Structures are given as structure tokens and as C-alpha cells.
Amino acid sequence: MAIARQVLCVCAFLSLPHAGAEPIRYSRSRGGGKRLPEIKLTKPLDYEAAATHELSVRARDGGGLSAICKVLVEVVDVNDNAPELVVSSFSSPLPENTVPGTVVALFSVRDRDSGANGKISCALEDQLLFSLRPAYKNYYELVTVSALDREETAQYVLNLLSVDVSDVNDNAPVFNQTSYTMYVRENNVPTVFVGAVSAADADVGLNAKVTYSLAPAQRQSGPGAPASR
Ligand SMILES: *[C@@H]1O[C@H](CO)[C@@H](O)[C@H](O)[C@H]1NC(C)=O
């Protein structure tokens, strides 16, 4: 029977960990006259909540046979979180006879983004009486650097800058070999595997995503190469 041989493409996700909460679903569309399943987002993705989503797709034919394939969706992190500053300790008021080098405050900075998107630099706006000292990990200490005089200045307002450091695309992809020699026997069938190449990029996120395409051949040599005129 003709209908039994036709793949009806009944597709369904089998392993949705939190069905309904999942931001990815499938739908069907008509492409080139064929019914093709499409995977679409139903809500915004958050890299910080889930960096990957794994789905299972089942294809079923009219005769009841089926196959399952896994789809792994990787979420690319973008710099969507501002740095946060948490003060752990703060001594105020300070006696004016405080010796230089006294720790006035201890605080930590963090950024929920990952990789270079989560990098933070911390600085104190220009002034001469206080400085920032990295303590441990992402902790900083605010320390006095010179004597304070209550009669001269009774209050200091310090502006702390924590700056998100984001990645710029300053690295080109680099192939793992400068040239590749691949051997393939003549009279081979089309689609036979010839070899693989690989390139890496030192940037992060989208700046590090490498895609490949065949560039026009530069020259051919050996028997069978077209004679140049
Ligand atoms: C370069 O990458 C290709 C594809 O992954 C691999 O087959 C090859 O062994 C790699 N070469 C080196 C020198 O690592």
C-alpha cells in the first residue's frame, strides 16, 4: 500500500523535562512541498538559567515504525547582566587620626554573565585620599592613603566605577594545521568522507563562532589537472 510506505513525519518531543515551561517547541511548515518539522522558540532564552536544552524528536511512518533523534540547542551568552557590588563591611564615621592604609570598606563585585562577558574592572574616581586594593578573588578593599582632616573636609563621597569588560572580535580563527593533505581512492562514490579540518577562535560567544565554507581552489597539480593556456 502506497500510504504505508510514505513517512508521515509525526514528530513529538519525548523528553521535555518541564513540559510547558520549556522555551522551545516544534511546529510543522511546508518547505518545497514537503512537510518539515521546525523547532521554534516560544519564550526568550536565558543563558544564566540554562546554557543548553536537549530535545528528542521522533519520526514515525504510517506503518508504526519510528526513529528518535536528539537535538541539542546551545545558548550563546550575551552581555546582558550589569556588574553587582555587595558591601561586606564599612566603617563610617572614621576618626580623623586614622592612619594611612586603614581599611574603610570591604566589598565584592560580581557579574552573572560568563566568560569575557562576566569580566569586571573596578576603579575609584580620581581623588587622592583613598585607593582600591584587590583583596582575594573578586573582593576589593577601600583603604585610606593619607591623613584625614575633619576641619578641612567632614565628608567624602566616593564614586566607584565597576565596568563590564566586553569582548571585541580581535582574534581571527586559526586552523589547527597550515595545510591538510587528504587521500581518497579514485572511483569512489560521491559522499565518501575525505577528511576534516578544524579552526579555533580565541574570542568568546558569537565572536568565537566559526563557520566553514569552500573557497575557490587556488591551483591544481598532478596528472589530470587542466592544462593552462
Ligand atoms: C586538526 O583537526 C582535524 C579535525 O578535527 C583533525 O583530524 C586533525 O588531526 C587536527 N590536526 C592536528 C595537528 O591537531
PDBQT file of the ligand as one rigid body, heavy atoms in Angstrom, charges set to zero:
ROOT
HETATM    1  C1  LIG A 301      43.073  19.209  13.084  1.00  0.00    +0.000 C 
HETATM    2  O1  LIG A 301      41.683  18.958  13.170  1.00  0.00    +0.000 OA
HETATM    3  C2  LIG A 301      41.249  17.827  12.413  1.00  0.00    +0.000 C 
HETATM    4  C3  LIG A 301      39.741  17.768  12.511  1.00  0.00    +0.000 C 
HETATM    5  O2  LIG A 301      39.300  17.735  13.830  1.00  0.00    +0.000 OA
HETATM    6  C4  LIG A 301      41.915  16.557  12.934  1.00  0.00    +0.000 C 
HETATM    7  O3  LIG A 301      41.530  15.467  12.155  1.00  0.00    +0.000 OA
HETATM    8  C5  LIG A 301      43.413  16.745  12.890  1.00  0.00    +0.000 C 
HETATM    9  O4  LIG A 301      44.043  15.622  13.494  1.00  0.00    +0.000 OA
HETATM   10  C6  LIG A 301      43.845  18.003  13.637  1.00  0.00    +0.000 C 
HETATM   11  N1  LIG A 301      45.283  18.217  13.459  1.00  0.00    +0.000 N 
HETATM   12  C7  LIG A 301      46.096  18.479  14.478  1.00  0.00    +0.000 C 
HETATM   13  C8  LIG A 301      47.518  18.714  14.134  1.00  0.00    +0.000 C 
HETATM   14  O5  LIG A 301      45.688  18.522  15.650  1.00  0.00    +0.000 OA
ENDROOT
TORSDOF 0
